[in-house]
Amino acid sequence: MAIPLYRWGAVLFVLLLWFPPASYPADTAPTKEQMQQFQQLPKAEREAILRSLQGKTRGPVDRGSSAVPDNSGSRITESNAVSVIDPSLLQPPRLKAGDTVVIQFQRVLTEAVAQPIPDKFSQEDRDAQAGIPEQKLHVLDQFGAVTFEKAGRIVLKGLNETEAEQRIAAESAFKGLQVTVKRLPVEEPLKPFGYDLFTGVPKTFAPGTDIPIPADYTVGPGDSVLVQLFGKENAEHELVITRDGEILFPGIGPISVAGLTFAQLERQVQNRVQKQLIGMKASVTLGRLRSIRVFVLGDAERPGSYIVSGLSTLTNALFTSGGIKRIGSLRDIQLKRKGKTISSMDLYDLLLRGDNSADARLQSGDVIFIPPIGKTAGIAGRVRRPAIYELKDEKTIGDLIAMAGGLAPDAYLQNVKVERILENRERTLIGVDLAQEAARNTALRDGDIVKIYSSLEQLKDVVKLAGQVQRPGVYPWKPDMRLTHVILSVSDLQPQADARYLLIKREAALDHTITFLDTDLIAALNNPNGAADVLLQPRDEIHAFDIRAKREALIKPLLEQARARSAPDNPVREVVIEGTVHHPGRYPLSSGMKVSDLLRAAGGLTDRAYTMEAELTRFTVIDGKERESSRENVDVAAVMKADAQKDMVLRTHDQLIIRRIPKWDEEGAIEIVGEVKFPGKYPIARNEKLSDVLRRAGGITDQAYPDGALFVRESVREREQEHLERLASQLERDLALLSVQETSASVKKEEILAQGKALLRQIRATRAAGRTVIKLNDLLQGRENFDVTVQKGDKLFIPQRPQEVTVLGEVYHPTSHLFDAKLSVTDYVRLSGGVTERGKRSATYVVRADGSVSPPTGWFSRNAELGPGDTIVVPLKVDRVSGLKLFGEITTILFQLAVTVAALDAAGVF
């Protein structure tokens, strides 16, 4: 059946590349201190805790009446003794603008891509040669973004470390790289107290006009007095105080009010009305108030002269002037009138106690003077308001703590540090024990910085439970506490947890060296107080693992902590297991660990494991000079049967390899569709031939056309895809070179570039198919060297016998013609209208139905052999475009690929 022309048109611009001749392509926020404690945990452990907490809600710990006995014999139930950190407080911090992060990239090596780099290169050279960006510090910009040379700008604001790693790794520029993001904690400097009061103040200040007039307000020229008369007659008057300090009252005459308070003015007007206007009374209030000019001088943000309302106070004027500079005093703001200081205001009274009694009302001509700041002392750490305070009457550390709002509940008083500047301008550090009441009377000096640390920065007498458990967190340690006192039953683990392997990290109190213990929870629960029921020590960390997930990410940080304290006399205690186990990798070596323990740590053997024998490689350091290796065989079957003699005790750096059962392959199948008696998927065995599978499928039908068979293989497709990507890169470079080259006037460079860019876009969007040319007729006839060893994922399509020969390319009418054995290549080209001016007649070639190509040897002979399903291709003449040699290659194979894709598409394989 002929392929419709619209299908050809869709295919022609999809697959435009060259491949090896054998194949062709187709197509709740935590507190700061709690967050600091959480961040001290290894990253993998933090992630495990968060995963285990997902979907959990905080509630009382209720596990029946189980209890832990202490030395006194009393019963300590979990409801009254176990305190667990609220999971809602363990949310990782979100990145924000201004944060500093360290971003590191590492190559993810696989067998397919790993290529050795000579040892003579440094690690920096290796990273550069491998295309790995160097580790750098990045500061998030004002929009919370970082900028990379290869990937451009990436916004990380609002993401935690893990999400930021996933976001960066999603960029194609970092494909194949493992990304690590670490947010660096930045200690914020102490800020002077009180100056934030003036942040964002308006440039002008206008007091409300509808507030009651204070009785002590002193009236003056410009004030408006509103008088309402009632009684014998009703009338209203608005009287403005003149420059002489008088109001001109109709029917009464001038009334002198200069220097009177509002209360005095009100009484005087009411008395005059009663005396002079018989039978009438007056109600007096103030209307529009006068404006006054005052001066704000000294260390104000904007010193100068300001016109303010007559009701304005000292603080109103400060706000109008923008506030006080950091070098100005908040504790001695002076109000001067007629050259004399009439009052002063301490803003700390307002800020700390809400006392505004010193906020005096201003008069015209008043001067507000802000002197330089006086002595200061700072206090940081575990107080309510850490800041730098200006000292006035405060003399001692106790006074400073009182100004800072008092101590936080977790303040550690036994070792308070005081940074002090001596008379010779050198700095010193003084230790103060504030637990002693007398120490609070320690005198302060100008410039002192008092630091009070938290008593919870390092928890004591606790054990920590992490990983795949129902209630991760910190539990109080008690003498004689064992594993089963913390994990009371298997139900305390997550459903997917591995109860057979728990890892306990133990840190020595003196030198902080790290050791590990592993145990079996099932054995511990079956035999309480036995060897598996480990006796816990303070600060032990118990880790439970997912039986399905890889353990390397969780165990690696623990091993790195131990390596950091390793030495020749204290080597890293770790072992390696590889091969057919569920979780191969590197594990901590606990005291007395045996082969069976390592198998348990790795999740046990898989069903492919060869249990007759395993290989154990051991390493020994000889006199501190060199390291030698030796190998021993392990009887795995005996170890699994608990044979103590065969269950060897492991040493540090031992490597155990569990082999796979010989001839064990993954299940695979080949799919055969088209003209066979029984099409479908067929399981295959090692080294099975295609002819064998065809016999199992009943052989081909009478309608089959073996010369047009399509055979697709995944491994070929992968190689073709790599070649496709290289071809696209080469075309991209050629287009860039052509864009800057000089060309003759006969060459339309813009048109060529446009065609090249369109071609490049199609190549980028193309996915390879992996067709391999086979001679199915020869295979079916049993000829040597034509059979194919099938592989997992192979596909074979056997079409019906076609009836057409197709002519494509630079002819006037590309189409398909019924096959006629009497017609030659020249005849079919003539039937399609002949070769166009753009066609290269001498390069005409034939793509056979089986996918092979008959290369051109000058102009085709009239006697060139053709068959049904063949395609004649007349390529584009591109010799005149010297800047795009690759263009010619792509044009040559364009139609070959179109034939392949159309056939695969029709078969339903592509």
N, C-alpha and C positions, 0 to 999 in steps of 0.2 A: 504494500500500500504506500502510495507516495506521501511524503511529509509535506504538510501545507506550507505555503510560502510565508505566512505570518509567523509560523514557528521558527523558520530559518532566520527571519529578520530579528526576532527576539534573541536568538542564540548568537548571531554573528558578533554582537558587541558585548558579549559577556565573557567569552574565553579567548583571549588574545595573547598567548604566550607559547614558548617553546620548551619541550621536555625531551628526555632521552628517547631514542627511536622505539624502544619497546613499549612505551606507554604514553598516554595522553590525558590531560586533565579535563574535568568537567566544570564544576562550579564551587525627797525630804532632806534638806541640807543638814549635815552634821556640824558640831562645833569645831572650832579650829584645832583644839587639842586632840579631840577624838580622830579628826582627819589626819593629824600628824602621826598618831599611833598606827593608824591603818596603813598609811603610806610607808611606814618602816618595814612592813611585810614584803616579801618577794612578790614580784608582779604576778607570777603564775598563781601564787597562793591567793592573792587578792582576787584574781579572776575566778578561781575555784570557789572562794567564799561567796562571791556575788552570784555565781551560777546556782549555788546551793540555796541561796536566800531568795532566789527569784520565785515570786508567787507566794512567799510566806508572809504571814502577818504576825505581829508581836502579840503575845498573850502570856498568861501565866504558865510556868513550866509545871505540867501535871502528868506524872507517869505513875499513877497509883500510889501505893504506900511504900514504895521502895525507899530505902534509906541507907546512909553510909555510917558505919560505926566509927567513932573517934576513940581516943585513948581513955577518955573518961567513962566510956560505956554508954553515953547518951546517944540518942538517935538524931542524926542530922538529916532531915528530909529536904528534898530539893525545893519544896515550896518556901522554906524559910532559910535556906543556906546557900542555894545556888543562884548567883546573879550572872545573867548572860547579857552581853552587850546587845543593845537594840539593833537588829539588822538594818533598820532605816537609817542608822547613823554611819553605816559602812558604805555609802554610795561614793564612788570615785569622783574626784573633783572635775569640774568642767573647765575647759580652756577658755580664756578670755583675752581681750586685747591687752598687750603689754606683758603677757606671760613669757617666760624664757623656757624653751624646750630644747632637748638634745635629740637629734634625729640621726639614726644609724641605719645603714643598709648592709645586708649580707646576702651573698649569692646562695640560692637554694639549689644544691647540686643534685642531679639525677644521673643515672648511668648514660642517658642519651645525650646530655649536654655537658657533662663534666669533661674538661680538657685540662691536663696538667700544665702548670706554669713553672718554668725553671726555678730551682731553689735559689739562684743567685740574685733574684729580685727581692726587694724588701716588701713588707706587707702593703705599704702604700703603692709600690709599683704594681703589685699583684692586683690590688683593687682597681687601679687605673686601667690596667690591661684588660681586666674583666668588665670594665664599664660600670664600676660600682661608685656612686657618689661618695665623697668623703664625709666622715662624721663631723657635724657642725652644730654650733649653737645658733638657734633662731629665736628672734623676738617677734611675737605676733604684732602686726601693725594695728592701726586704729580700727580696722575692720575685722581683726582677729584672723588674719591670713599670713601665710608664709609664701615665699617665692623661690622656686627652683629653676635652675638654668635649663633643664630639659623639659620640665612639665609646666612651667609657668607658675601662676598664682593659684594657691589652694587655700580655701577658707576652712579653718579648723575651729572657729569660735563655737562654743556650745557642745563640743565633743569631749569625751574623756580620752585617756591615753589609748585604750584599745580601739575605740571608734576612729580616732585619728590615724592609727596604724592602718586600719582597713581602708580609710578614705585615700591615704597616700598610695597604698599598694594597688588600688583600683586604677591608677593612671597607667596607660600603656607604656610610658617611658620607664616605669619601674617593674615591668613584667619579669618574673623570675627572681625577684629580690624579696628578701624578708625585711620588713620595716619595723624598727623599734623606736618608740616615742617615749621620752621621759621628761616630765615636767619638773623643773627645778624650783624648790621652795625659795621664795625671796622674802627676806625679813624686812618688813616695812619700817622706815625710820620713825622715831618719835616726832610728833608734831606739837608745836606750841599750843597750849590750851586756850580756847576762847575766841581765837581769831576767825574760826569758821562762822561765827555769829553774823559776820558781815558779808559772807559769800553770797553773791548774786543779789546785792541790794539795789534798789532802783536809783536812778540818777537824780530824781527829785522826790520830795516828800511833802505830801499835803495831808494834814490831819483831817479827820471827818468833821463836817460842818453841822452834823445833826446830833452831836453829843452834848450832854448838859454842860453849862458853863460853871466852872468851879467858883465857889463863893469868894475865894481869895484872889481871883483873877484881877489884876490891876488894869483899869481902863486907861485909854490914852487917845491922843489925836488919831483920827481915822477909824476908830471903832464906831459901829452903827448901833444906836439904842432904839429898840422898838417899844413904844408905849401905847397901850390900849386903854382908853377912858371909857367908863361905864357908870351908869347912875342916871342923873337927870338928863344927860345927853351921852350919846355913844360916838366915839371917834378913835382913829388910829393915826399914830405919827411915827415916822422913821427919822430919827434925829442923829446926825453925824457929829461926833465930837470935833470941835474946831481946833486949829493950831494953838489957840489960847487956852485950851482945856475946858471949853464950855459947850453946852448944848443950848440951842435957841428954841425954847419951848413956846409954842403959840399960846397966847393968853396969859402967860406967866412971865416970859422974858428969859434972859440968860441965866443958866444955872451952872456954876463952876463945879466940875467933877474931876479935874486933873489930880492924879495921884490916889484916887479913891479905888477901893476894891469894888467888885461887882456888888457885893452885899451892901456896902456903904452907899453906893450910887442908888441902889434900889430903894433903900430907906429914905434917902434925901428927896428923891423925886416923889415918892408917895406922900411924904410930909408936906411938900410944897403944893401938891395938887389938893390935898385935904384943906389946907389953909386958904388957898387963893381961888380954888374952883369949888364953891360950896355945893354940896350934894353930889359930888363926883368922886370916884376912886380910880386908881391906876394900877395896871399890871405891867411890870417892867421886865424886859429880857434883852439880850443882845442879838443883833442880826449879824451882818457881815463884819468879821473881825479885821483889824488892821494887819498889815505885814510888817515884819521887823527885819532888820539887817543884823546878822551876827557874823563873827569871824571864827573859823576853825583853823587852828594853827598847830605847829609842831609836827609830830610824826603821823599825820593823817594821810590817807591814800591820796586825797585831792584837797590839799590845804587851800583856803581862800575865803572870800566873802560870799555869804549866802543870804538870800531873802527867804524867810520862813514865816509860817503863820504865827500869830501872837500867842497861840496855845502851845507852841512847840516847847519841848523839853530838851535837856542836854542830849539824851540818846537819839531824839529825832534829828538833831543836827549832825550827830556822828553818822547816822545812816545816810543822810543827805550828802555828806562828804565822801562816801564810799567806805567808811570804816577806818580802822587803825592798821598801820603797817606792822610787820612782824618785829620791827625794832622799836615800836612804840609801847608804852606802858598801858596795861589795862587796869592797873590798880591805883593810879594817881592822876585821874583826869580832872584837870583844874578848871573852875569857872571863875573868870576875872571880870570885874565890873568897876569901871572908872579907875583902872590901874591897881585894884586890890583883889586878892583872891578871896572870894566870899564863901566858896565851898569846893569840895573835891568829891569825886565819885570813884568807888572801887567796883569795877564791873564784875569781879568775882562774887560780890554780894548778890548781884542779880542772877548770875549764871549758876551758882552753887546753892543759893538759898532762896532765890526768888524775891529778894528784898530790893525794891525800887525807891525806897524812901529818900535816897540821895539824888534822885533824878530831878533836879531843880528845873523850874520853869524859866525860860529865857526872857530877857528884855532887850530892847533895841540897843545895839552897841556892845553887847556882851562878847567876850572873847573866851573861846574854849581852847585850852592849851593842853597838848598831849606831850608829856616829857618822854625821854628815852626809857626803854625798859630797864628795870632794876635787876637785882640778883635773881638767878633762876636755878632750878634744880629739876631734873627729870626722873621719872619713875617708869620702869618697863616691866613687862611680865605679868604675873598673876595678881593684878589689881583691877578694880572696876573700870577706871578711866586712865589707862597709860597715856602719859603726855609729859610735856615740859611745862612746868608751872613757874610763874613769877612769885618770888617770895616777898612778903611784907612783914607780918608779925610772926610768920612761921619760922621756927628755929631748928627743929629736930626732924628726924626721920619719921617719927610718929605723926607730926603735923603734916608732913608730905603725904603719908598714907591716907590721912583723913581727907585731905584735899582731893586725892585720887579716888575717893568713894569707898575706901576700905579694901581689905584683902579678899581675894577669891577663895572659895572653900578649899581648893587644892593647892594653895600657896605653900611652898616649902620654906619654912622660916629659919631653919638651922644654918643655912649657908646662903645668906643674902650678900650680893656683891655690890660694892660702891666704887664706881670709877671716879677718881678725883684728880684735879689739876693742882699740882703743887706750886709753891711760890716761884720756883725756877722754871715754870711752864712745862714741866715734865708730868707725865701721867702715871698714876699708880692705882693699885687695886686693893681695896680694904674688904675684909670679910667680917660680917656682922651676924650674930645669932639673935634674931628677933624673937625667938622663943623665950629669951630672957627679957622680962618686962623692962629692966633698966636699959637694955640695948636700944629701946625705942626712943630714948632721950639722946641718942648720939647726935651731935651737932652737925648741921648741914653747912656746906660751903658753896659759894657761887660756882656753878658749872657742874656740880655733882650729878651723876647718873646712878640711880639705885635700880638694881636688877633683882627681881624676885622670881625664882624659877618654880616650875610645877613639881609637885611631889608625885605626879602620876606619869611622868615621862618614861618611867620604866617600872612595870608592874612586878610586884614581888608576891611570892607565895600564891601563884596561880598556875594553872595548866590551860592550854589552849587546844580547842577542838576545831579542825578545819577540814574542808573538802566535802565529800559526799555524805554529809550527816544532816539530820533533821534540824538540829539546833546548834549551829556553829557559834563559837564565841569563847569567852574567857570564863573559867570556872575556878572557885577558890580551892586551893590545895590544902589538904589536911594530912597529918602524919598517917603513915600506913595506908595511904590512898592507892588503889590499884586501878587498872584499866576498866574493869567491870563496874567500878564505882562511878565512872563518868559515862560509859556506854553500857546501859543496863540490859539491853537486848538488841537483837538484830533489827528490830523495828525502829531503833534510834538512828539507823543508817537510811540513806536514800534507797529506793527500790533497786536502782541500778548500781549500787555500791558493791565493791569486792570485799566481802567480809573475811576472806581468807588471807588478805594482806593489808595490814595497817603498819605505817611507818611512824616511828617516834623520833623526833629530833631532840637531842639533849645538849645543853650548853653548860659548860663548867662555870661555876660562880667566880673562880679566881682568875683564870687565864682566858676564859671564854672559848676554849677549844670545843669543837662540835663533834659529837659522836651520834651514831644512829642505832636504833633497835627496831627490829621488825617482829611482828607477831601475828597470830591467827586468832581472830575474834571468836570464831566458832569453838576452837579448842579452849579459849579462855572462859567462855560461857559454860562449856561442858565441865570444866574443872576449875572452879573459882579458887584463887590463891595458889594455883599451880604455876608452872614455869611460863606458860603462855599469858597468864594474867599478870602483866608486868607491874612491878612496884614503881609508882610514879614519883618523880622529884619535882620541886618547884621549877616553873618555866619550861616544863616539857611541852612539846607541840605534837599533837596526834593528828596524822593526816590519813584520810580515807580516800580511795581512788575509785573512779568510774570503771566498771568492769569492761566497758565497751571502748572508751576513749583512750587515745594515746597518753602515756604517762610522762613522756619525756619533758613536756613543757612545765610540769609541776615539779619533777624531781631535779631537773637541771639547776634551777636557782638554789635549791638546798645544797647540792654538791658544790656549787660555786662558793657558797658561804664557807663550806669546809675547806675548800682549796685555798681560800684567802689566808687561812691560818696554818697551812701545811709547811713542813720543814723536813730536812734530811732525817731528823730523829722523830718526826711526826708526819709520816707520809699520808697522802690522801687514801682513805680506805674506801675503795670502790671496785666493782666487778662489772663485767660486760657479758651479756648473753645475746646471741644472734641466732637466726635460723627460724625454724618452724615452731615458734611460740607465739602467743597472742600479742604480747607487748615486748618485742625485743628492744634492747637499749642498755644504758648504763645505770647501775643501781648502787646505793650505798652498801658497804660491807659492814654488817653488824657482827658483834662478837660471837664466835662459834657458828657463823653462818655456813650451811652446807649446800650441796647441789640441790637438794630437794627444796630448801628455802628459796634459792634463786629461781627455781622453776615456778614456785608459788608466787614470787614477786612479779614474774613475767606473765602471770595470768594462766600458767599451765601450758601444756603441749596442744598443738592443733592436731586435726585428724590426719595431717600429712607427715607427722613427725616419724622419723626412723628411730625406734626405741632400742634397737639392738646395740647401738654404739654411738657415742658422742665424743667430740674432741675438746679437750681442755688444754689451753695454752697458758703456761705460767712464766712469769718474769722474775729474775733474781738479779739484784745488784751485787757485783763482786767487788768487795773491798772499797766501795765507793768510787770505783774507776770506770766500770762498764756494766752494761746490762745484758744479760743472757736470757734466752728463752728456751723452754722445753715443752714437750707435748705429752699428754697422757690420754688414754682412752677411758671413757666412763660408760658403765653399763646402765643405761637409762632405765631399762625394764626392771632391773633389780632395785634401783633407787625408787621407782614408782611403787614397788612392793615393800617399801620400808626396810630394805636390807641395810642395816647400820654399817656393815663393813664396806659396802660398795658406795655408800653415801659419803663422799669425800668432804672434808672441811676445806673451805675456800680460803685463799690468801688474797692480799690486796693486788689489784690489777689483773686477776685471773680473767680469762676470756673463754666462755663456754659456747661451742657451736653445736646446735641441734640440727642434724641433717634432715633432708627430705627423703621420703621413701622413693627409691629409684623408679623411673618411668611413670611418676605421678605427674600428670599434666592437668591443667585446668580444662574443664569441659568446653568443647568447642563444636561448631557446626558450620556447614556450608549450605547456602540457599541456592536451589536450582529452580528457575522459572522459565516459562515458555514452552517450546515444543518438545517436552519429554512426557512419557506416559504417566508418571507420578511426580508432578512438581511439588516442591516443599523444602523444608529444612531437614538436613540429615546430619546426625552426630558423626564425628570423624575420629579416627584413631591416629596415633603417631605414625608418620610416614605413609599414610594412605594416599593413593593416587586418584586423580580426577576420573580416570577410566573406571575405577572400582565404584565410585559414587554414582556415575552414570548408569552402570549396570544395576545398582540398587534402586535407581529411579526408573527402571524399566526400559532404558534406552530412549533414543529419539523417535519421534513420530514420522509418518510419511510426508508431512508438510514441513518438516524442519529444514532449515537452511544453515548447515554447519559453517559455511564460509563467512557467515555474518554473526557468529557467536561473540558475545561480549563477556569478558572475564574481568572482574573488579577485585582488587586486593587492598586491604587497609595499609599495609606497610608501604606499598607503592604510592598510595595516596599521600602519605605523610612526606615522602621524599619529594613528590611533585609539588606539594604545598610549600616546602622550603625553597624549591627552585622558583616557584611563582613569586615568592617574596623577594628573592634576589633579583629576579627580572624586573619587578616593579621599581626597586631601588635603582637599578641601572638605567631604566628609562627615565626616572626622575632626574638623575644626574645629566643624562643626555639632553633633556629638555632645558635644564638650567644652562648648559653650555651653549645651546643653540640660541637662547634668548639674548646672549651677549656677543654672538658672532656676527660678523658682517656677511651678508648674503647678496647674491646677484639680484638684479632688478626683476629677473624672470621668476624668481622664487618668492612666493607670498609667505613670508616668515610667520605673520600673524595667523594665517590659516593653518599652517603646519603645526604651530604651537597649540592652537585650539584643538586640532584633531589629536595631538599627542596627549594633551591634558585629559580629554575625554577618554582616550584609550587607557590612561593611567588610572582613572577612576574606576573603570570597568575591571582592570586587573586587581585593584585593591579589594573589590567586592566579590571576586571569583573564589570559589572553593574547589579544590582539586577532587577528582573522582577516583583515580587509581586504576584506570583500565590497562590491562596487559594483553598484548597480542598473542593469541594462541592459534595453532593450526588444528582445529577440531576434527576436520576430515582425516588428517593423517593420524591423529590420536585414536579415532574410532577404528581405523584400519590396523592398529597395533604396530605402527612403525616406531622404530627406536628414536629416542631423544625428543619425542613430541609430547610425552605424557607430563603431567604437572603434579607435584606433591602439594596437596591442598593444605590450607592453613585456616585457623579460626577466623571467621568473619568473611571468608571468600564468598563471592556471588557470581553465578553463571546464568546468562540469558541466551536462549536459543530462539531466534525469530523464525517466522515463516519466510518462504522464498519470496523476495521482493520482485517487482516487475518493472522497475524504473532505473534509469541512470540520470543523475542530477548534475547540472552544470551551474557553477557558482563563480562569483568573482567579477572581474572586469569584462563582462559581456553585456550586450544591450538588453537582454531579456533572460535573467537567471531563472531557471525553472527545472522541472523534472520531465524526462521523456521516457516513453515506453522502451524497454530494452529490445534492441534489434541486433543480433549477432553480426549482421552484415555491415553495420555502421562503425566508423572509426572515431577516434577522438576529434579529428578535424570535422567530421560530419556533425557530431553532436554540438560542437561549438558554433558551427554554421547555423544549425537549427535554433540556437539561442541568440541569433542576431549578429554573431561575430564578435571579435575583440574590439573594445573601445580604445580611444586614444591613450587612456591612462593605463591600459593593460600591458603586461610584459609577456608577449606571445611565446618567447623562447623559454620562459620559466614555468609553462603550464605543466601540471602534474596530476596524478590520479591518486585519490584516497580509496583503497580497496574496502570492500564490505567488512573484512576482518580487522580493519584498523591499520593495516600496513600501508606504506606509501611507495609509489613508483616514482623515483626522483626524475626530474627533467634532464634530458641529454640533448640540448638544442631543441628545435621544434619537433614535436611528437610525430612519429611515423604514422602514416595512414593505417598501418597494419598493427598498431598497438592493441594488445588484447584487453578487452573490457568484459565485465560480467555484471549481472543484475546486482543492484545495491551499491555499485561504485559511484564515486563522485569525481567530476572533472573540475579542477580549480585553475582559474586564470588570475594570477596575483597582480597586485598594483605595481606600477613602474615607479620606483622611488630612488633611482640612481642619482637623480639630480639633487637630492637633499643630502649633501655630504655631511651635514651636522647631525643627522639622525640615522646612523648606520643600523641601529637596532630596529628602527622602523621597518626596514626591509625584512628583517628576520621575522618580526611579528606579523607583518602582512603575509609572508609566505606560509605561515602555519595557521593563520586565522581560520581558514575554511576547513582545514583538517580537524581542528578542534570543534568547529560547528557541526561537522558530521558526527563526531563522537558523542557530543552532548545531545544532539537530536535523537540519536539512536538510544542512548541511555534513558532519555526522557520518555521516549515512546515505550520503552520496556518497563518503565516504572521503577528502574534501579536508581536513577539519579534524583 
